[in-house]
């Protein structure tokens, strides 16, 4: 049986994104828990705002096809999501909208169905972006994913990282490791997809 892999990304394209930093910490924790993690930066997959007319006239953007390939090759997801106005970022919602579109021979949501997902968030605010995770959980559940109850929201993220990108607080690191380990455990138990 081939090794299972977890796709990790942040719902932000900002260069200094706290969520990208947290996603990288999570990817490292997944690897420490014994599974391959692939971090992708959504800034490398620019997509126009989803529009059915655009899709009908031009088809699926090349970036979407490539990101769909990554999703197809991975058995689980870990997303670190910024919170914008108590919800997910426009970038993350748009990415999920494009990824859920059908391509030849497969339903759009087929790539998501039955795969486990873990959620994290980072924000300079005290709540750490947790309000946006409620919306993200609902979106992913609608797509057929098995969203783990374990999650992590990093408050005061602007003060949480060392210069090398690691977390300053050992309790925060342990929380990330706990979510990552649970995602690895569930991914293994679910078998190949």
C-alpha positions in Angstrom: 0.0 0.0 0.0 1.5 3.4 -0.9 2.4 5.8 1.8 -0.4 8.2 2.8 0.1 11.9 2.3 -1.5 15.0 3.8 -1.8 18.2 1.8 -1.2 21.3 3.9 -1.9 24.9 3.0 -3.0 28.2 4.4 -5.9 30.3 3.2 -3.6 33.3 2.7 -1.3 34.5 0.0 0.5 37.2 2.0 4.3 36.6 2.2 4.5 37.1 5.9 1.2 35.2 6.7 0.9 33.9 10.2 -1.2 31.1 8.8 1.5 30.1 6.4 3.9 29.9 9.3 1.4 27.8 11.3 0.8 25.5 8.3 4.5 24.9 8.0 4.8 24.1 11.7 1.8 21.7 11.2 3.5 20.1 8.2 6.6 19.4 10.2 4.5 18.0 13.1 2.8 15.6 10.6 6.2 14.4 9.4 7.2 13.9 13.0 4.0 11.8 13.5 5.2 9.5 10.7 3.3 10.7 7.6 4.3 12.6 4.5 3.1 16.2 4.4 3.2 18.4 1.4 3.0 22.2 2.0 1.6 24.2 -0.9 1.4 28.0 -1.1 -1.8 29.3 -2.6 0.1 32.3 -3.9 1.6 29.8 -6.4 -1.9 29.0 -7.7 -3.5 32.3 -8.6 -7.1 31.9 -9.8 -9.7 34.4 -11.0 -12.8 34.8 -8.9 -15.0 31.9 -9.7 -17.5 32.7 -12.4 -19.5 30.1 -14.3 -19.3 32.1 -17.5 -15.5 32.2 -17.2 -15.5 28.4 -16.6 -17.8 27.8 -19.6 -15.7 29.9 -22.0 -12.2 29.1 -20.8 -12.6 25.8 -18.9 -10.8 25.0 -15.7 -7.8 27.3 -15.0 -4.4 25.6 -15.3 -3.7 26.4 -11.6 -6.9 24.8 -10.5 -6.1 21.6 -12.5 -2.7 21.4 -10.9 -4.1 22.0 -7.4 -6.7 19.3 -8.1 -3.9 16.9 -8.9 -2.3 17.6 -5.5 -5.6 17.0 -3.8 -6.2 13.8 -5.7 -2.7 12.5 -4.7 -3.3 13.2 -1.0 -5.5 11.3 1.4 -6.2 14.2 3.9 -6.0 18.0 4.3 -4.8 20.3 6.9 -5.8 24.0 6.4 -4.7 26.9 8.4 -7.2 29.6 7.8 -7.1 33.4 8.4 -10.3 34.9 9.8 -11.8 37.8 7.7 -14.9 39.4 9.2 -15.6 36.3 11.3 -15.4 34.0 8.3 -12.9 32.4 5.9 -10.7 34.5 3.6 -12.0 35.2 0.1 -8.9 33.4 -1.3 -9.7 30.2 0.6 -13.4 30.2 -0.3 -12.5 30.9 -4.0 -10.0 28.1 -4.0 -12.5 25.6 -2.6 -15.1 26.8 -5.0 -12.8 26.1 -8.0 -11.6 22.8 -6.6 -15.2 21.6 -6.2 -16.0 22.1 -9.9 -16.3 18.9 -11.9 -13.8 17.8 -14.5 -14.1 15.1 -17.1 -15.2 11.8 -15.6 -15.4 13.0 -12.0 -17.8 15.0 -9.8 -16.3 18.1 -8.3 -16.8 17.0 -4.7 -15.4 13.5 -5.4 -11.9 14.7 -4.5 -13.0 15.8 -1.1 -15.5 13.0 -0.1 -14.5 10.8 2.8 -11.1 12.5 3.3 -10.2 13.7 6.8 -9.4 17.3 7.4 -7.9 19.2 10.3 -8.3 22.9 10.9 -6.1 25.6 12.4 -6.1 29.3 12.4 -3.8 32.1 13.4 -4.6 35.7 14.1 -3.1 38.7 15.9 -6.5 38.9 17.8 -7.0 37.1 21.1 -9.4 34.5 19.7 -6.9 33.3 17.1 -9.3 33.2 14.2 -11.6 30.6 15.7 -14.8 32.2 14.5 -13.7 31.6 10.9 -13.1 27.9 11.6 -16.9 27.4 12.2 -17.6 28.5 8.6 -14.7 26.5 7.2 -15.9 23.4 9.1 -19.3 23.8 7.5 -17.9 24.3 4.0 -15.7 21.2 4.2 -18.5 19.1 5.7 -20.7 20.1 2.8 -18.0 18.9 0.4 -18.1 15.5 2.1 -15.0 15.8 4.2 -14.6 14.2 7.7 -13.5 17.3 9.7 -11.8 16.3 13.0 -13.2 17.8 16.2 -9.7 18.6 17.2 -8.5 22.0 16.0 -6.1 24.8 17.1 -6.5 28.6 17.0 -3.3 30.6 17.7 -4.1 34.0 19.2 -1.6 36.9 19.2 0.1 35.2 16.3 2.1 38.4 15.6 4.0 37.6 18.8 4.0 33.7 18.6 6.8 32.9 16.2 10.6 32.9 16.4 12.7 34.2 13.5 13.1 30.7 12.2 9.3 30.2 11.9 9.0 27.9 14.9 6.5 28.6 17.7 7.9 30.3 20.9 5.4 28.7 23.3 5.9 24.9 24.0 2.2 24.6 24.8 1.3 26.0 21.4 3.7 23.5 19.7 2.2 20.7 21.7 -1.3 21.7 20.5 -0.2 21.7 16.9 1.4 18.3 17.4 -1.8 16.9 19.0 -3.9 17.9 16.0 -1.3 16.7 13.6 -1.0 13.3 15.3 -4.8 12.8 15.4 -5.0 13.6 11.7 -2.3 11.1 11.0 -4.0 8.5 13.1 -7.4 9.0 11.4 -5.9 9.0 7.9 -4.2 5.7 8.6 -7.3 4.1 10.0 -9.5 5.2 7.1 -7.3 3.2 4.6 -6.7 4.0 1.0 -9.1 6.2 -0.9 
